Amino acid sequence: MSPTKWRSSKNVEEFTNHCKLIHNLCMKLRARLGNILKQDKNNWQDLEVIVERLPNIMHLYHQVTTSPQVSDHLLSFRCEFWGSKIWHHRLATLYLANQVITYIIVHCVEITTHQANIIKLVTFFNELLNLNLTSKPRGITVVKNTCPSLLQPFRRFSITKILQILAQYRAEECGHLLVSLLLDIYYDNGLPQDDYDTEPLLTDEDLPSSDNSSMEIYRTLTRYMTPPQAPQQGEADSQCPEVACSQVLLGSDVALLDTLVYAEDRRLTPLLTTISRTAPSLLGPCAIKHSKHTGDLKVRKRVRHKVLEYYSQVLWGEVGSYLDHVLLWWGLRPLGTQTGHHFRNWLQNFLSTVTVPDIMKPGLHSLLDSLCCHVLSTSWDQMFRQALVAAGTQHSRHVVHDIGEGTYTGQLFSDLFSDLVFLSNSCEGPNWTIQDLEELPVVEQIPILHRLDHSVHTVALWVESRARQLSNPWNMEQFFRVTQSDINSCLLVLSQLKFANQVDILNTESSVHVVVCVKMRAKLISEVKANIDKLQKMSTTCVDILAAVCRTVSLANLHMMYPDPEYWKQRLDEIPQFASNYVEDYLEEVLRPVLLATTHLPLSVQQRVNGMVLNIMCEAWLDHIYAHQIKFSEWGALQLLTDFGAVPTWLLERVNISGELRKHLLNTEVLRRCEGVGRLLLRRPGERIAMTTVPLRKKHDSENSTPRTPETMPAEMYVPNQEQWLQLRAPRQGRAFALCCGIPS
């Protein structure tokens, strides 16, 4: 055998022996790493054994970094075989070590006796990961199908990755602690007294009874250390004892939040000390110095500050993603709809009035936004469903549950709008800038505006449908409660909406997400305003519905109560002194319900609605006479004239209305038209109507003379198509009635 071939065979033999040793050691190492992942009771003993074998394994891996180069095919195959197997062991060891470190490092923070072992395992992982093996087989990226993380290359365990793992593990626990503290503060001085009296949401059993709870420990420690804050001399007389006590409690509670942040930072102190002694390279160059007194290694203050700052940012950033789940779903104190609403209002006021630690503000603002969405979803679902159910129960003629001047359903819709308006306004702010739009979640207002738009449209449909249902049975009290009072109460709440202009702030630097959200918000705002405008016009629409029904109701009542045609053909030798019985019944059935139902409305609405109803019922009165072609004798015409004249008398004596409304109704033109019809029926064919002369004025006033007023015009001049009414006259027999009525012969 030649010397070259003999040396190559020797190198292959050494390489093979080292690979066999690595194979045996890695098999045992992987078995013990697997036992740790199985959460075996002896996992700490396995970790100690593993750490003892790591230097030997690492030394052997360094021995096989370079595969021998041989020309013999048999020796080459032998090197490739063991190189491939070593590569498999390396991948499997990295995978299991990564899993063990991720699983066990979070427990080593509290168990300081094993921190050195886990840091040594981290160092071994990083060194094995950086090892450059020339015997890497081609096309091998995974070891097993159960190792999906190997589909991507591993990253070394730096101090930042370790801090991220610790922060992710501690985030949920810190979320529970923070939510517990906030609820303790809320139930101590945030919950309204009415909630304690009417609906106790937290009983003694729900309060932490353990002596080692965070609130009990803190209050015990600070009971004698934190003196009461004395108010200023000018504030001593103005503040009541309850307000002063509340301020002291809030100060203590803020200090408790600071204590929570400080306690989480202190958890890293033992770990940093262990890292500085075991693996100082993890902290970077020039991060360690020798103590002047003891000579031990310690972390520099600048590096320690940067590490703690990074850990706090990652930790409390992760806490923000847990808070809403802890508060709403995972905690032991479930929040109902109303309580969640109160807690959100309290938290918003708490963040605006109290100096909360800066590191907690993003998480608390995230909780506030999540509560906004949760309160919006739950409260809107509940209140909207209640309003729809109440609206369904009112689809009858006999309605109950009136509240004030409106209805129960209208009050529910008003409360729903009040809740939505409050949530929408809480998402608004003055003097918006690009930075505000980028930092604040504009998308949170979009579901609020969606529900607001749908709610306003639903109220408009409900009012219109309800107006038709109530006008047909002539239920005027409920009609005006819905179409006037309920609409006005809803519009009063909607008038408090505040919409800032955000579209004009956008520029080319705005992100796509912000641009889409702002434009969607602008579109929804335009739809909300359009529906509010429709709701404002709904009162007029309902009055038009009432006008259409009023004519039908008037004609129906006249059909039932109007005297027979023979009644008007009577020829009696007496002058009628009283109106017919149907007149008062007609006014009581049609006009009085409207007058009584509109007493609480503004005068302009009363004049418009009552004047319209009076005009329609008088027009229906005349249409009923003409449609049935009723013939009137001279006595019948006098009786009809007396019936028409009873309407102003009824308005003056039988109803209690304001003077302005009475004056407006008495000056209605239709009353003069009715009087004119009665006087036309008393005239002879071809008889001229004498116009009342206007007094002569002085010469210098002739140019500025006023036109003839309606009071000076004869009533017959208000009647169109006088020839049609003259056809209803019966032949006259004498002149007695004409002389009594002041009509010339």
Secondary structure, DSSP 4 states (H G I P E B T S, - for coil): --HHHHHHHHHHHHHHHHHHHHHHHHHHHHHHHHHHHTT-TTHHHHHHHHHHHHHHHHHHHHHTSS----S-HHHHHHHHHHHHHHHHHHHHHHHHHHHHHHHHHHHHTT-GGGHHHHHHHHHHHHHHHH---TTPPTT---S-TT-GGGGS------HHHHHHHHHHHHHHHHHHHHHHHHHHHHHHHTS-HHHHHH---S-TTTS---TTSHHHHHHHHHTTTS---PPPTTTTTTS-HHHHHHHHHHHHHHHHHHHHHHHHHHTHHHHHHHHHHH-GGGG-TT-EEE-TTT--EEE-HHHHHHHHHHHHHHHHHHHHHHHHHIIIIISSS---HHHHHHHHHHHHHHHHHS---GGGHHHHHHHHHHHHHHHHHHHHHHHHHHHHHHHHHT-SSS---EETTEEHHHHHHHHHHHHHHHHHHHT--SS--HHHHHHS-GGGHHHHHHHHHHHHHHHHHHHHHHHHHHHTTT-HHHHHIIIIIIHHHHHHHHTT------GGG--TTS-HHHHHHHHHHHHHHHHHHHHHHHHHHHHHHHHHHHHHHHHHHHHHHHHHHSPPHHHHT---SS---S--HHHHHHHHHHHHHHHHHTTTS-HHHHHHHHHHHHHHHHHHHHHHHHHTT--B-HHHHHHHHHHHHHHHHHHHHT----HHHHHHHHT-HHHHHHHHHHHHTTSPTTPPPPPPPPPP--GGGSTTPPPPPGGGS-GGGG-SSHHHHHTTBPPP--SHHHHHTT---
